[in-house]
Amino acid sequence: MRTTRVLGTALLALGLAAGPAAADSSPSASPSDGGSAPTQAGTSFRTATEIEQGQQATADGSTGDYLYWSFAADAGQRPTVRATVKLPESHASQTWQIDVYDGLRRRQSCQYGAQTRTAAQGAASVELACVLRTVRAWSEPWANDPLPGTYYIRLTAIGLPASDLGLPINAEVRADSKDIGGAAAVDGSLAQPLTPGIAVKSEQSDDDGEDAKKPAVLSSIEPDGGWSSGWWSDRWVWTGVGGILAALAGIGGYALTRGSGRPSRVPPGY
């Protein structure tokens, strides 16, 4: 009976702790209803069109153009970028490529996905995808790990024949993330996310007032709820659950092995 009570308490503690951990592993929420999806793209890193995760951005362009978008990704997220290029009715064989860069403009490799695809002659569209590595809260300076901050999407055609330059195209781009949770947590965090302009200070003199001391931030996008890079993650929950289960297992083992508590029978004459 006592052993059953101990096991029941352990299962109850495990169920209570699994609730928030399971919630952390759900996909990222859709963007707020107030924002409308962008209908144009930038032509460089500095003019990249900002999009929120979950938004389907569109843009009209021409073959040979470089199209840029940017989005925010936080620690513990595994971003997936998808693009669909609608091609003109008549065209030669074309190869399209999607690249993703972090806030330091370092090209990030794709874990999997069709990052480069060739559209056959006369094909109506081509679809591309890039699944990045999980964003880390902290990394060594020499490493090329994805870190919290702004990420840039660049879409372009490569190796175009001269006859196809300038043909009209329509592009659709979407960025989503899967929340990996404590499985990707590390002991450390960045002082600031890698967003453009966050370390740029105003060059105005002190006579211009307090506005002269504010950082000139060039990017306004951030994850829902703000940046959460820090020491907390759901792995602390599972560490606590492990400690509780170990303590309960020790109590249960002691209860099973200590006996009834009665003294052993003493032989007559002693």
C-alpha angles and dihedrals in degrees: 000000000000091000090052091052091051093050091047091053091050093051091048092052091048092051094049092051095045091059099073092035091056090049091055092057095059121109118270117277123257117263122268117283092234097072123077122216115260118252099198139052134220125246098220142017092270093052098039112143112244117232133177123234110270094028121122105221121194134193139176118224146139132263108266094038124118110228119199134193131167135206138173125250126184134205115290094027125118106206123211119196120197129184134184120195117198108208131206119265094255122040142126124250109301133191117211127192136191120204129186124206130187128228091281089053092248112151110244120215121233120240090209141332136096099288092166125033136170119224113212120234109288095010113152097220146349127219125211133185138183125188109197128207118267113282111247126214092222139007142178114273092243095050126095095216118146110256133193114282142063121346124199126215118205121189123186145140118249130205095014119178114240091247091064099049112118098015112146118255137173121219131199119194131183132177123199134167138210115215107232095183126192094349088079098038121127133189101258145043140210119260088227134005117256099259123148115265097008091123095040113107125202114262093213120118123256089252090073092072135241094323089071091066097051119104115253100236112191096188126061100181122107136154120278108278094020131269112328102184107141147101097293121093137144090263086080087060092053091045089055091047090052091052092049092049091049091052092047091048090053092050091048092049092050091049091052097047106037093078131221095307095241118128117250117260113271117220115246115268096040 
